[in-house]
C-alpha cells in the first residue's frame, strides 16, 4: 500500500511538471505572435544631439590639414529641420567654451543630415594650431564638435603667378636660321596654344599633387570637376615641403577671350571646391603671325693676295715716288738749260760788232 502511494505521488509530480513546461512553452509561443509583445526598437540616443566630422581634406589619423583659405567640407546629423550655426574652436578650449562663429549657418534635411563647405578663416592663422569644427543647434540648444581636428599649415592662402614663356622643349635654331617667335603679349594677355609658367605658394601640406585648369568663369565646384587639366610640359607638379611649385603648361588652341587660370589640388567634388585653389584672371588671344627676322649676314673677310716676294708696304707705290722724283730732276735741268741759253743769247747781242754780224 505504501509503495503504491509513493508511486502515485511521483506520477502526479511528473504530470504537474510536464503541464507547467507545456504552459510556459505555449505562453512563449503566443507572446511571440502577439503584436503587443514585440521587442521595442533600439534607443538611438539623444534626438537633439549634433554629430559632425571633416570629410575634405581627408583626415589622416584624425588630423586634416591645410593653409588659411583651404576649402573644407563638413557633414553631420542633427534634429531634422533645425538651424545650425557653424564655428571653430581650439582643441585646448573645445566647442562648448571656445566656440568662434564664422558667419555660416545651415538647415538640416528631413532626415537630419547636413553638409556645409567653407574656407578656413583668417582669424585662425597660427601655424601648427589644431581646431575643432563646431555646430550649435539654435533650435534645440545643443552643440557638437568634429571627430577630427584641422591643423593650420600656413598663415597665407594659396596663390599663383603666371608668365608667358617660350616652348621649353623647342630645338635651338641653327646659325643663320630666322627667328619666328611672336612678340611678347601685353601684361595679363596670353597666346592661345602658347606656354605659361605657373608658380605657386602655400599649397600645403607638402607633397600635394597640383593641376592647372583654365575656365571661362571663376572656379566653382562644378567647373573644377569638369574642366580638363592642362598638359604639364616641364617642372614638378608636386608641392614642396613649404608648399611651393613651379611648372610650365601649354594653353589650349582655338580658345580666346577672358578666362581664369587656376592651380588646384586634385580632390574636390561636384558639390565642393578642391581644398587648395589659387586663381588669376587672364585674357587669351590669337598670336600674331610672326615676321621672320633675317639673321645678320657676316662681314666678308678681306682677300689676301699671296705673293712670292716680300710684302710691299701699304700706301703709295715706290715706283710712283721714284718717277715723281725723276720728273722733278728733269724739270730742274731743263729750267737751268733754258736760263743758260737766255744768258748766252743776251751776251752775244751786247758784244762789239755783234749787230753787224747779225745783219
Secondary structure, DSSP 8 states (H G I E B T S, - for coil): -HHHHHHHHHHHHHHHHHHHHHHHHHHHHHHHHSGGGS--------TT--EEEEEES--BTTEEEEETT-EEEEEEE-STT-EEEEEEEETTTHHHHH-EEEEEEEE--TTSEEEEEEE--TTS--TT-EEEEEEEETTTTEEEEBSSEEEEEESS--EEEEEEE--TT-----TT--B-------TTEEETT-EEEEEEE---STT-BEEEEEESSS--HHHHHHS---EEEEEE-B--TTS-EEEEEE--TT--EEEEEEEEES--BTTB--S-EEEEEEEEE-------B--------------SS----SSS-HHHHHHHHHHHHHHHHHHHHHHHHHHHHHHHHHSTTHHHHH-
